[in-house]
Amino acid sequence: NSPQHFKGIVVEAKAGLITVEKIVLSVNFVIKWAIVPRTALE
């Protein structure tokens, strides 16, 4: 486990977090536009 190896893990973890964040934002956006207009119309 060299420092270089650890750096690689950190970079991958950060990239993974960014991807998860994008997915969560996309899901929230879809839910918002799929559900909110319906409840507003009722």
Residue, then its C-alpha position, 0 to 999 in steps of 0.5 A: n500500500s504505497p501512498q500512490h496507491f492510496k491516492g488512486i483510491v481517493v481519486e476513485a472514491k471522489a469520482g464515485l461520489i460525484t457520480v452518485e451525487k449526479i444520479v441522486l440529483s437526476v432522480n430528485f429532478v425526475i421525482k419533482w417533475a413527475i409527482v409535484p405537477r400531479t399533486a398541484l393539479e389535484 
